[in-house]
């Protein structure tokens, strides 16, 4: 009953340096074989009034052209006091997207925000066990402890 056998984890976006005008897309993810996906993006630095957002987008084709935001698929946080969002996460979880390919748009506005690596977790697979993605260097599963 390990999560690793039921969730495909992959790194889909590299860290993003401080900026007040970030507009970057993650790698596109093919949802065939999975019912859900969760994107996790850490905020690593923030300036007061900075706005950090991740928005899940979808498309029938494996292309940035034609990607459209999923209604309700955005997670947003605003920095009130310098560094108050440091080491916090933005998480967007979509179950059964209507289109095969998804990505997350990572944006910042108003003041500087920096982001860490974005991770995607594909879950509720049609076929089990799940084989780890090539972006995973190593994983271990342990049952019980001594």
C-alpha positions in Angstrom: 0.0 0.0 0.0 2.7 2.5 -1.0 1.8 5.8 -2.7 4.8 5.4 -5.0 3.1 2.4 -6.8 0.0 4.5 -7.4 1.3 7.9 -8.3 3.6 9.0 -11.1 5.8 11.8 -9.9 7.8 14.1 -12.3 9.6 17.4 -12.3 7.9 19.6 -14.9 9.5 23.1 -14.4 12.9 24.3 -13.2 13.2 27.0 -10.5 12.3 30.6 -11.6 14.3 33.6 -10.4 12.8 36.6 -8.7 10.6 38.7 -11.0 7.5 40.7 -11.0 6.4 39.6 -14.5 7.0 35.8 -14.6 4.9 34.0 -17.3 6.3 30.5 -17.8 4.7 27.3 -18.7 5.7 23.9 -17.3 6.3 20.9 -19.5 3.1 19.5 -21.0 1.9 16.3 -19.4 0.1 13.5 -21.3 -2.8 12.4 -19.1 -3.5 9.2 -21.0 -3.6 6.4 -18.5 -4.3 8.7 -15.5 -7.5 10.3 -14.1 -6.0 13.1 -12.0 -3.0 15.4 -11.7 -1.7 17.6 -9.0 0.9 20.3 -9.6 3.0 21.6 -6.6 5.0 24.8 -6.9 7.0 26.2 -4.0 7.4 29.9 -3.5 11.1 30.4 -2.5 11.2 34.2 -2.1 8.7 37.1 -2.2 8.5 40.9 -1.9 5.5 42.7 -0.3 2.5 42.9 -2.7 3.9 40.2 -5.0 1.3 37.9 -6.4 2.1 34.3 -7.2 -0.2 32.2 -9.3 -0.3 28.7 -10.9 -3.0 28.0 -13.4 -3.7 24.6 -14.9 -4.3 24.6 -18.7 -5.5 21.9 -21.1 -5.5 21.1 -24.8 -6.4 18.3 -27.1 -3.0 18.6 -28.8 0.5 18.4 -27.3 1.1 22.1 -28.0 1.2 25.4 -26.2 -1.0 26.8 -29.0 -4.6 26.3 -28.0 -4.0 25.7 -24.3 -6.9 27.0 -22.2 -7.2 27.6 -18.5 -9.3 25.1 -16.6 -12.2 26.8 -14.8 -11.3 26.9 -11.1 -7.8 25.6 -11.8 -5.8 28.5 -10.4 -4.0 28.7 -7.0 -2.9 32.3 -6.0 -1.2 33.8 -3.0 -0.2 37.4 -2.3 2.8 38.4 -0.2 1.7 40.9 2.5 5.0 41.3 4.3 8.4 40.6 2.7 9.2 36.9 2.8 5.9 35.8 4.4 5.3 33.3 1.6 8.8 31.9 1.6 8.7 28.1 1.8 5.0 28.0 1.1 3.4 25.9 -1.7 0.9 26.6 -4.4 -1.1 23.4 -5.3 -3.6 22.8 -8.1 -5.3 19.5 -8.4 -7.5 18.5 -11.4 -9.4 15.3 -11.5 -10.5 14.1 -14.9 -9.4 17.1 -17.1 -11.5 17.3 -20.2 -8.5 17.2 -22.6 -5.6 14.9 -22.9 -2.7 17.3 -22.4 -2.2 19.6 -19.4 0.4 22.1 -18.2 0.6 24.7 -15.5 1.2 28.4 -16.2 3.4 30.0 -13.5 3.0 33.7 -13.1 4.1 36.6 -10.8 2.7 40.1 -10.7 3.1 43.5 -8.9 6.4 42.7 -7.0 9.1 40.0 -7.1 8.3 36.3 -6.6 10.7 33.4 -7.0 9.6 29.8 -7.5 11.2 26.4 -6.9 10.9 23.3 -9.1 7.4 22.4 -10.0 6.4 18.8 -9.4 3.5 17.0 -11.1 1.8 14.0 -9.5 -0.3 11.9 -11.8 -2.7 9.7 -9.9 -5.6 7.2 -10.2 -3.8 5.2 -12.9 -5.6 2.8 -15.1 -2.6 0.4 -15.0 -0.7 -0.4 -11.8 2.0 -0.5 -10.6 3.3 2.9 -11.8 6.8 3.1 -13.2 8.8 6.2 -12.0 9.4 9.0 -14.5 13.0 9.5 -15.7 13.1 12.8 -13.7 13.2 10.7 -10.5 16.8 9.8 -9.6 15.9 7.2 -6.9 12.9 6.2 -4.8 12.5 3.8 -1.9 9.4 2.1 -0.4 9.5 0.8 3.2 6.9 -1.1 5.1 7.2 -1.2 8.9 10.2 0.0 10.9 12.7 -1.4 13.3 
